[in-house]
Amino acid sequence: MTFRTPGRPRDAEAQRRGRAPRRLTAAAGAAVLALATTACAGGNGGYLGGGGDGGLIRASWGDPQHPLEPANTNEVQGGKVLDMIFRGLVHYNPETGRAENAVAQSIDTEDQRNFTIRLKDGWTFSDGTPVTAKSFTDAWNYGAAGENAQVASYFFQFIEGYDEVHPAESGARPTARTLRGLHVVDDHTFTVRLTRPFSLWPQTLGYTAYAPLPRSFFEDHDAWLAKPVGNGPYRIDSYQPGQRMTLVANEDYAGEDKPRNDGVELRVYTDNNTAYTDLQAGNLDLIDDVPAARLGNVENDLGDRYVNQPAGILQTVSFPLYDRDWSGRSAAKVRQGLSMAINREEITSRLYHGTRTPAGDFTSPVLGDAGGYRADLCGDVCAYRPRRARELIEEGGGLPGGHVTLTSNVDTGSHRQWMDAVCHSINNVLDDSDACTVNPVPTFADFRNRISQRRMTGMFRTGWQMDYPLIQNFLQPLYYTNGSSNDSGYHNEEFDQRIDQANARPTQREAVRDFQEAERMLVDDLPAIPLWYQNGTAGYSERLSNVRLNPFSVPVFTDIEVS
């Protein structure tokens, strides 16, 4: 069964399911209003790994910031593992990004606010226990509860009763232990009532925060954290933090996208140049972030074993608006001036060899026009305008203390090269070699901890990899007041109101218009500078075949075959 809204004409539904022109396949976000009954099979012919014929994939990885709880992960490395060991109500097709039913048999509504969710039979966790309606409601109640301090708890704020289990005021006691909007009907059915209509809500349910949890998570939490148990195509066999994680094929997996291999060994690297060297030497099979310094020669090095695909990734730098030096209208002029001082065209062409495109909005081209992407929405603020940059920075009172830093981790992602280039561009425009300097942080975990603790004093990297293919995901988590990934501390009541209005719209077309109006406010306030849209890149060894990236730039591990 598909996601249904009774009384809606079939041709109107078809009109809203537009296709975007700027993807290799159907647009990731412009065609997701209906949940297909087919899970993303990937054409594996029914092969089930684990029998010794598929082999083990040796892949590069970075240690996650938080323990691997579905609602406590909002960064790429942890999310990569959770996507392998869990399946939620829906899953995103690895080619199109379209939301398709996974554990859900159907998600029905008559008013865009009250939903009835029915589960398919036969799903179990890797410990053999069944996946039931309670597996979802218990997990969502845990993720929403303020006392559990889950970083992605914000995703449950759409469900009635969230304010009661997660009070907005710091130190306030919850008045309830469970979400009032969740009700179990039977083992395979539950209902959800949202705080207000949200027509696109079912499309968000592939995000890992909405994954089900087994009883063992609640009965022995510490033991579960040491070796998480999920219901996905892989299960964790062993984990040595800071070194490696080994996942093996889950023989009892009920989904259609069964692994074509025996499993994946994720190896921790603090320098992706080292990972690339190991790949060339035959000591590694897969990297999913080719170092910028190697992009000029990667095709010669790897030939057709190099992957370069569009992805829902936007690179930005943000400002600590909680710092007095960066708050107020004068500081907004300085931020706009800094944006205009960055020569995006030169940096992307010199460093990235066709894997980056200068950004003109706060979303991603993979959404397509119908999905909310607007290449020119940012206008001159995202263009290289040296003279106007100097004028705006002067009008805003100059750089705080005459100097700005740009901070990021440097253990993954080739960040040092582009940070040096950005600061060089700013320094050239301001004719001051010390106006901007790079502040490197050794590890991703340390960097994220500094951001979470609001210890930033200058610009810092805040690149975004979409959680689900909707314009809403590029705006609300990052810029809504107290949003789960609002690292800048941005607060604008009018922006929040426009986001709420967009969520309540009955059609995607109407919702996109409101989201874009909210996005224009970001151009004026500029809590973050859009730099460039990022392709997903990967390289793989001769042992592997059928390697591709999904629209989130993550390898489709289940499809990979090992010779």
N, C-alpha and C positions, 0 to 999 in steps of 0.2 A: 504494500500500500504506500501511496505517496503522502507527503504532507498536504493536507486538504483544508481549504477554507470554503465551506458550503455556501452556495449562492454566488460564487464568483464565476463569471463567464470564462469558458475555456480559452477563447481568443484573447481576452484581456491578460490572462496568465501568460500566454505565449508571447504577447507583445513585451511584457516585462522581462522575459528571459532572453535579453539581447546578447549579442556576441561582440567582444571587443577585438579590434584589428591588430593589436600590438603584442600578440603572443604567438608562439609557435603553434599553439592549439587553441581551443576555446578559452575564453577569458576566465581567469581564476575567480573573479568576484562578480562578473556581470551576469552570470547565468546560474545563480544558486538559490532561486526562490522556491524550487520544488525539490524535495528530498527523494531521490530515486530509490527504488527498492533494492537495486543491485549494489552489492558492496564492491569496492575497487579490487577487482580480481587480479589485474596485472597480467593476464594471459599465461598463467603458470602451468596449465595443463593438469592441474591436480597434484603436482609433485609435492610431497611432504618431506622436508629435510629431517635430519636427525639419524638417518640410516647409515651414515658414513660415506655416501656418494657425493654429497654436496661440498664438503670441505669447510674450512673455517676462514672467514675474511679477517685479515689483520688491518685495522683502520686506526687513523689518528684520532685523538680526542683531547679534551681539556676537562679537568676536574670541575664538577658543578659547584655552584656557590652554596647551595642549601642541600639538606638531606632530600632524597628522592621521593618526596610526597607529592602527589598530583597537584594539590592546591598550594604547594609551597615552592613551586618552581616557576620562574618567569624569565629564564635565560636559556640560551641555545643548547649548551652542552647537557644540562640536565633534561631539557625537553626532548633531546634526541633519544635518550634512553627511555623516557616515559612513553614516547611514541612507539617504541619497539615492544614494550612489555604490557601496554594497555590498548584496549579498544573501547571507545565510548559509545554513546547512542548513535552518533554519526561519525563518518570518517571522510577525509577529503581526498578525492580522486587524484592520484599522483600525476596525471597528465593535465587535467583541466582545472583542478582545485575545487571542483563542484562538491558540495556536501551530499553524501550518499548514506543511506541507512547502513549501520553496522549491527550493533546489538538491538537497535530499535526495529520493531516490525512496522510501527506507524507512530506519527506524532500529529495529532488532530486538534483542531481548534475551530470555534465558530466566531470568536470575537477578538482574536489576537492577544488575549490576556489569559484565558483559561485553556490549559493544554492537557490532553490525555495521552499518555505515553504507554505503548504496549511493547513488550520485549519478545524477541524470538526465543524459541525453545533451543536447548542444547548448549548454551554457553556456560563454560566453567572457568574458574581461576586455575592457574597452573598447579595449585595444591589439591585440585580435584573437587573443591567445593563449588556449588552452583552460583551463577550470577543471577540475582533476583532483583526485584524492584527495590527491596530494602538495601541491596548493595549500593544502589545509587543514592537513595535518600539519606542513608547513614553517612555516606561519603560527603554529600553536599552539606549536610548539617555540620559535620566536622570542619569542613573547609570554611564555612561561613562564620563559625563561632569565634568571637574576638579573643577568647581566652587561649585559643590554639595558635594565634599569631601566624596564620598562613599568609604568605605574601600575595597570593592570588585570591584572597577572600573577597575582594572587590567584585569578582565576576558573579557572585551570588546576590549582589545588591538589587538585582532585578526581581528577586523572589520575595513575596510578601513575608514580613516578619524579620527581614534582615536587620533592621535597626534595633530590634528587640534582642537579638543574639549577638549583635556587634554594634554597641552604642558608639555614636559619633564622637562623643566627648571623651577625652583621655581620662582614664581612671574610673569612668562610670561603670556600674555593675549591670550586667545583662539582666533583662526581665524575663527571658525565656531561654530554654536550652535547645530548642529545635525551631526550624523555619515553619511559620504558620501556614505558608503556601504549599507545603509538601504533604501529600497524603498517599499512603499505600492502599491500593484497592485489593490486590491479591499478589501472588508471587511474581506475576508477569505484567502487572499494570500499576501505574501510579499517576497521580494528577499533580499539576503545578499551576499555581495562581501567581501571576506577576503583579507588581505594584501598579503598573499601568500597561496599556497595550504596547507590544514590541513585536512588530510583524516579522522582523528578521531574527528573532531570538533562536528559533530552531537551528539556524545556520551556524550559530556560535558553539553548538554542543559537541563539536569535534575537538575543542580545546581541552588540553589535558586536565585542567582543573575540574572538569565535569566527569572524569573517569570514575568507574565503580571501585569499591574497595571490599576485600574479603573480611570475614570476621577476625582473622588473625591480626589484622591491622589494629584492631581495638583491644583484643585480648592480650597481646604481648607486643606492644608498640615498638619497644627497643629491638626485639628480635626481628620484627618486620623491617625496620629501618636498616638493619645490618644486611638483610637479603630480601629486598622487596618482592612481593608476589603480585602478579597482575593477571590479566586475561588476554594478553596480546599474542602475536605470532612468535615471540621469543620469551624465554625466562632467564633470569640471572642465575648463572652457575657459581660465579665467584667474583669478589670485588676487593681489591686492595687500593684504598684511597691514595691518590697521588701517583699510582703506578698503572693499574689496568683494571678492566672489568671484562669478564667473559660471559657472553650470552649464548645460549644454545636454543635450537628450534623447539618450540612448544608442541609436542606431538598431539596434544589434545585440543589444539586451537580450533575454534569453530568457524572462524572467518574464511572467506574465499581466497584471500591473499596469503596463502601458506608459503613459508620460505622455500626457496630453491637451493638452499645451502644448509650446512649443519649449524651455523651460528656465526657470531661476530666477536672478535677480540678487540676491544677498544683500548688503545695504548695512549697513556697521557704524555703529551709533549708540551714543553714550555716555550718552544720555538718552532714555528711551522717550517722554517728553512731546514731544520734538522729532519723534520718529517719528510720533506721533499727529497732530501738526500737519501734517506732510508728507502724511499719509494724507488728511486733510481737504482739503488744498490740491490734491490730485491728483498729487502728486509721488512717491507711494508707493502700492503696491497692497495690501500685506498686513502687518499687525503681529500677532504671536501673544502679546502681553502688553499688554492695555489698561491704561494707567496708573491707579492707584487714584484719583487726583484727578479723572479723567475718567469714572469709573464712574457717577456720579450723572446725567450727561447723555448717556451714550454711546448710549442707545436713541433719544434725540431727534436726536443727531448722525448716526447711521448707520442707524437703522431696522432692517430685517431683514438688514443687512450686519454685524450684531454677533452673534458666536458666544459662547455661554456653556455649556460642557459639563463634566460630571464628569470628573475625571482622576486618575490615580494619583500624586498629589502631596501631600506632607505638609510643612508648614512647622514647623521646629524651631529651637531655639537650644541650643547645646552648651556644655560647660564644659571647660577644659583640665585634665583629671585628671592630666596629667604635671606640673602646677604644684603645689607643696607646699601652697599655700593652698587648693586645691580638692580635695585627696585626703583620704581617711579618712571614718569614719562621721559625725563632727561636720559635715563639709562637706556630706555627703549631706542632712542635715537643712536646711542653709541652701539647698541646691538645691531641695528640696521646698517650702520656704517661699517662695522666689522664684516657683515655679510657681503656688502658691496665691494669690500677690499679683497675678497677671495676670488682668484681667477680659476674657476671650476673647469673651464674648457682646457686650459693649459695643463692643470694638474691631472685630469683624467686621461688626456691624450698621452702625456709624458710617462705616467706611472702605470696605467692600467690596460693599455692595449686592447681596447674594445670590450672591456668587462665592466666599465662604469659609464654613466651618462649624467651630465649636469642636471640637478634637480630643479624643477620649476614649481613644485607644490609639496605638500606634506604626505603624499600617499605613494603609489607605485604604478608604473605603466601596466603591470599585469592585471590591474582591476579593469582597465579599459574605460572609455568615456562613460558608458552606461553604468559602470560600477563606481564612478566618482573621481577618476583620475582627470586632472586638468593640467596640461603641460605648462601653461602660462599663468596659472593662478597667482603665483608669487610676484610676477612682474619684475620691476627694476630691483626690488629688494634682494632677489636671488640672482641678479646679473652683476657682471664685473663693471663697476662704475667708480674708478679711482677718485676722480675729482669730487663727486657727490659723497663718496665714503669719507673723505677728509672733512668735508663741510658738516656732515651729520655728527661725526665724532666730536668736532669742535663745538657745535651747537649743544651737544649733550654734556659738555663740561670736560671732555677728554676721557682717556682711559683712567679708571680708578688707580690713583697712585702713579699714573703715567705708564702703566705696564699691565699686560694680561698674560696669563698662563693658559696652556692647552694641555689637559691631562687625559691620559688613557693608560690602560694596561698595554704591555708590549710583548706578552708571551704568546698571543695568538693574533691572527688577522693582519699582519704586516702594517700595523697602525703607525709605527714610528715614521715610516717614509712619508705618508700623506700628512701627518701632523707637522713634520718639518717643512713640507711644501706649503701648507696653509699658513704657518707662521712666517715663512719667507715672503709669501705674497702680501701679507698684512704689513710686514716690515718695509717692503719696497714701496707700498702705497703711502705709508706714513713717514718714509725716509728716516727710519729709526731702526737700527739693527737689533735693538733690545726691547722694542715695543711688545713683541710676542715671543715667548719662549716655551719650549715643550717640557712638560713635567711627566716623565715616564714612571709608571707603577709596574713593579715586576710581574704580578700575577693578576688574573682576572678576578679571583675571589677577593683579594685585597682591594682592588679598584671598586668593585661593587659594594663592599662593606663601607668604604669611605663615602660613596654616594648615598647609601641607605642611612648612614649616620649624619648626613647633611654637613659634611666637613669640607665641601668644595668651596673655593674662593674665586675661581676663574672659570673659563670655558672647559667643558669636559665632554668626552665622547658619549653619545647616546644613540647609536645606531639601532634601528628597529627591524626585526624580522617578524612578519605578520604571524599572529596566532591563528587567525581564520581570515579568509579572503573577502573582507568587507571594509569599506571606507571607515565605518565606525571604529574598527580596530586600530586604525592609524591615528585616530583622534581621541576617543574617550579614555582609554587607559593611560595615555601620556599627558593629556592636558586638562581633563576634567578635574575639578577640585578634589584633592585626596585620591585621585585615580591610582590604581595599583602600580603603575610605572611612571607616575608624575614626578620624575626625578628633579625637575627644576623648581618645584613648589609653585607652579603657575596657578593663579586663581582669578577667574573672571566670571561673575554671575551671569552675565548675558551669554557668554559662551556656553555655560552649563545649561541654561534654559533652552538654547537653540539645539543642543545635543538631545535633551529630553524630548523636545518637539519632534526631532527627526526620528527618534526611536519609536514614537507613537504613530507615525505615518503608516497608512495601510498598504502602500505600495513602495517598491524600491525606488522608483523614479522620484516620487515626492520626498522620500527620505534623503536621497542623494542631494537634492537641492538644498535642504536644510543643513546637511552636513557641510556642504561647500560654503554656505553662508557663515557657519561657525569657523571654518578653515580660514576665511578671509580675515577674521579677527586675529588669528595667529600671525598673519603677515604684519598687521599693525603693531601687535605687542611683541612679537618675535621672542618667545621664551626659548626657542631653539632655532638654529640655522640649518635649513636643508642644504646638504652639500651635493650628493649624487645618488642616483639609483644604482643598485648593485646587482650584477648578475651572480648566479651561483657558479662556482668553478670547482672542478675536481680533476684528479688524476688517478689512474689505476694501473696495476701491474698486468703483465701478460697472463697471469693466472685467472684473471676475472673476465667475465663477459656480461653483456646486458646491463651495463652500468648507466644509470641516469639519475637526475635530481628531480625532486618534486618541486612545485611552485614555491615551497618554503626554503629551497636550496639544500635540503637534506637528502642524502642518498636513499633511494628506494631499496633498502637492504633486502627485502623479501624477494625481489626479482633477480638479484645478482647470483650468477652461477660461478663456481670455482672449478677450474680444471685440475 
